[in-house]
Amino acid sequence: MDQFEQQKCSEFCGFDINSLKDIIHHNHMPEPPEPNPFRPTCVFLLLFDAEDPHILAIQKADNEGYPWRNQVALPGGHLEKEDASPLEGALRELEEETQISRDQVEFIGSLGHYQTINGRDIEAFIGVWDASGPLRHDPSEIARILNVPLRALVQTHHEKKFHNRAPSMDELRYPFKDVVIWGATARILHQLIELLYPLLVSTEFEN
């Protein structure tokens, strides 16, 4: 175990919601492409467990012919006509996929837009989940719900020297247990970790 793994900084183990809001609101986020030929979609990145922050993720079902078969993603989906805004769409999808309602989430802000090779423009929203109530999902669409420790993602980010650069799609991967997080989901996580990096890692590890 190296010095990074042994570090127990209070900023990491007990994130402050107001500080997180300030970081999100005062940093530039990826914008949608202009012109935008992509189909609009939205996802929610939920943090929970302030003492040891985790991210709620899903693994798509193993359906033959499904473009996102077995991939790890964040809860979300396509915007519908009845959605008043992308945020409303993300909250609707979150409840449909996990049974987490809006009153269980403290909204933080938007992490910006991320395009996929399948022609989707994803707007990623971030919030803090109170971790109350049972989670439920449709097994025909979602194989399982994953609780991914932020600490493990930051460790990979540090070891692979992702800080202060934009790795290629082939390189940007975050392994977790028996899966690998890649693609647009990995880029969203990369953005979050880069924003929080000064809080999560002391300056002696930045070089």
C-alpha positions as CSV (number, residue, x, y, z in Angstrom):
1,M,0.0,0.0,0.0
2,D,1.5,3.3,-1.1
3,Q,1.3,6.7,0.6
4,F,-1.7,7.7,-1.4
5,E,-3.7,4.6,-0.2
6,Q,-2.8,5.3,3.4
7,Q,-4.0,8.9,3.2
8,K,-7.1,9.7,5.4
9,C,-7.8,13.3,4.7
10,S,-11.0,14.8,6.2
11,E,-12.0,16.4,2.9
12,F,-12.2,13.0,1.2
13,C,-13.9,11.1,4.0
14,G,-16.6,13.7,4.7
15,F,-17.4,15.8,1.6
16,D,-19.2,19.1,2.2
17,I,-22.3,19.6,0.1
18,N,-21.9,23.4,0.0
19,S,-18.3,23.1,-1.1
20,L,-19.3,20.6,-3.8
21,K,-22.0,23.1,-5.0
22,D,-19.5,25.9,-5.1
23,I,-17.0,23.8,-7.2
24,I,-19.7,22.7,-9.7
25,H,-21.1,26.2,-10.1
26,H,-17.8,28.0,-10.6
27,N,-16.2,25.7,-13.1
28,H,-16.6,25.4,-16.8
29,M,-18.5,22.2,-17.9
30,P,-18.5,20.5,-21.4
31,E,-21.0,22.2,-23.6
32,P,-23.3,20.5,-26.2
33,P,-21.9,20.5,-29.8
34,E,-23.0,23.2,-32.2
35,P,-24.9,22.4,-34.3
36,N,-26.2,19.5,-32.2
37,P,-27.1,16.4,-34.4
38,F,-27.2,14.2,-31.3
39,R,-30.3,12.8,-29.6
40,P,-30.7,14.4,-26.2
41,T,-30.3,12.1,-23.1
42,C,-29.7,12.7,-19.5
43,V,-28.2,10.8,-16.5
44,F,-27.9,11.3,-12.8
45,L,-24.6,10.9,-10.9
46,L,-25.7,10.3,-7.3
47,L,-23.2,10.5,-4.4
48,F,-24.1,9.0,-1.1
49,D,-22.5,8.0,2.2
50,A,-20.7,11.2,3.3
51,E,-18.2,9.4,5.5
52,D,-17.0,7.2,2.6
53,P,-18.5,8.6,-0.6
54,H,-19.9,6.1,-3.1
55,I,-21.5,6.6,-6.6
56,L,-24.7,4.8,-7.6
57,A,-24.3,3.1,-11.0
58,I,-26.2,0.5,-13.0
59,Q,-25.1,-2.4,-15.2
60,K,-27.2,-2.7,-18.3
61,A,-28.9,-6.1,-18.9
62,D,-27.3,-8.8,-21.1
63,N,-29.7,-8.4,-24.0
64,E,-28.5,-9.5,-27.4
65,G,-28.4,-6.7,-29.9
66,Y,-28.7,-4.0,-27.3
67,P,-26.0,-1.3,-28.0
68,W,-25.2,-0.9,-24.2
69,R,-25.3,-4.6,-23.4
70,N,-23.6,-5.3,-20.0
71,Q,-22.1,-1.8,-19.9
72,V,-21.9,0.2,-16.6
73,A,-23.8,3.4,-16.8
74,L,-25.4,6.0,-14.6
75,P,-29.2,6.0,-14.2
76,G,-30.9,7.9,-17.0
77,G,-32.3,7.8,-20.5
78,H,-33.8,9.7,-23.4
79,L,-35.7,12.9,-22.9
80,E,-39.5,12.6,-23.5
81,K,-41.9,15.2,-24.9
82,E,-43.5,15.6,-21.5
83,D,-40.2,16.4,-19.8
84,A,-40.2,20.2,-19.0
85,S,-36.4,20.2,-18.9
86,P,-33.4,17.9,-19.1
87,L,-33.3,17.9,-15.3
88,E,-36.9,16.9,-15.1
89,G,-36.1,14.1,-17.5
90,A,-33.2,12.9,-15.4
91,L,-35.3,12.9,-12.3
92,R,-38.0,10.9,-14.1
93,E,-35.6,8.3,-15.4
94,L,-33.9,8.0,-12.0
95,E,-37.2,7.1,-10.4
96,E,-38.2,4.8,-13.2
97,E,-35.0,2.9,-13.1
98,T,-34.2,2.7,-9.4
99,Q,-37.3,3.9,-7.5
100,I,-35.3,6.9,-6.1
101,S,-37.7,9.9,-6.0
102,R,-36.7,13.5,-6.2
103,D,-37.4,14.2,-2.5
104,Q,-34.5,11.7,-1.7
105,V,-32.0,13.8,-3.8
106,E,-30.3,17.1,-3.0
107,F,-29.6,18.6,-6.4
108,I,-26.1,20.0,-6.9
109,G,-25.8,21.0,-10.5
110,S,-24.9,19.9,-14.1
111,L,-21.6,18.3,-15.0
112,G,-22.1,19.3,-18.7
113,H,-22.6,17.4,-21.9
114,Y,-20.9,14.2,-23.2
115,Q,-21.4,12.7,-26.7
116,T,-21.4,9.0,-27.5
117,I,-20.4,7.0,-30.5
118,N,-24.1,6.0,-30.8
119,G,-25.2,9.6,-31.5
120,R,-26.4,10.6,-28.1
121,D,-25.7,13.9,-26.3
122,I,-25.8,13.1,-22.5
123,E,-26.3,15.9,-20.0
124,A,-25.0,14.6,-16.6
125,F,-26.5,16.0,-13.4
126,I,-25.1,15.5,-10.0
127,G,-26.8,15.2,-6.7
128,V,-26.6,13.7,-3.2
129,W,-28.9,10.8,-2.4
130,D,-30.0,10.3,1.2
131,A,-29.7,6.5,0.7
132,S,-33.2,5.9,2.2
133,G,-35.7,3.4,1.0
134,P,-35.2,0.1,-1.0
135,L,-33.9,0.2,-4.5
136,R,-35.8,-1.6,-7.3
137,H,-35.0,-2.1,-10.9
138,D,-36.4,-3.9,-13.9
139,P,-34.2,-7.0,-14.6
140,S,-35.1,-6.9,-18.3
141,E,-33.3,-3.6,-18.6
142,I,-30.9,-3.5,-15.7
143,A,-28.8,-6.5,-14.5
144,R,-27.8,-4.9,-11.2
145,I,-27.2,-1.8,-9.2
146,L,-23.7,-1.0,-8.3
147,N,-22.3,1.0,-5.3
148,V,-18.9,2.3,-6.6
149,P,-16.6,3.8,-3.9
150,L,-15.2,7.1,-5.0
151,R,-12.0,6.3,-3.3
152,A,-11.4,3.4,-5.7
153,L,-12.0,5.6,-8.7
154,V,-9.6,8.3,-7.5
155,Q,-7.0,5.6,-6.8
156,T,-7.2,4.5,-10.5
157,H,-7.2,8.1,-11.6
158,H,-4.0,8.7,-9.6
159,E,-2.2,5.4,-10.7
160,K,-3.0,5.9,-14.4
161,K,-1.9,9.5,-14.3
162,F,-5.3,10.8,-15.7
163,H,-5.0,14.1,-13.8
164,N,-4.6,17.3,-15.9
165,R,-5.1,15.5,-19.2
166,A,-7.8,14.0,-21.4
167,P,-7.1,10.3,-22.0
168,S,-8.3,8.6,-25.2
169,M,-11.4,6.5,-25.1
170,D,-9.3,3.4,-25.3
171,E,-7.2,4.4,-22.3
172,L,-9.9,6.0,-20.1
173,R,-11.1,3.0,-18.1
174,Y,-12.0,2.6,-14.4
175,P,-12.0,-1.1,-13.4
176,F,-14.3,-2.0,-10.5
177,K,-14.6,-5.6,-9.2
178,D,-15.7,-7.7,-12.3
179,V,-16.5,-4.8,-14.6
180,V,-14.8,-1.9,-16.4
181,I,-16.3,1.5,-16.6
182,W,-15.5,3.2,-19.9
183,G,-17.0,5.4,-22.6
184,A,-19.2,8.4,-21.7
185,T,-19.6,7.2,-18.2
186,A,-15.9,7.1,-17.7
187,R,-15.6,10.7,-19.1
188,I,-18.3,11.9,-16.7
189,L,-16.4,10.3,-13.8
190,H,-13.1,11.8,-15.1
191,Q,-14.7,15.2,-15.0
192,L,-16.0,14.8,-11.5
193,I,-12.7,13.6,-10.2
194,E,-10.8,16.4,-11.9
195,L,-13.1,18.9,-10.3
196,L,-12.6,17.4,-6.8
197,Y,-9.0,16.4,-7.2
198,P,-7.6,19.3,-5.1
199,L,-9.8,18.2,-2.2
200,L,-9.2,14.5,-2.6
201,V,-5.5,14.4,-3.1
202,S,-2.8,16.4,-1.4
203,T,-0.5,18.5,-3.6
204,E,2.4,16.1,-3.0
205,F,0.6,13.5,-5.2
206,E,-0.2,15.9,-8.1
207,N,3.2,15.6,-9.9
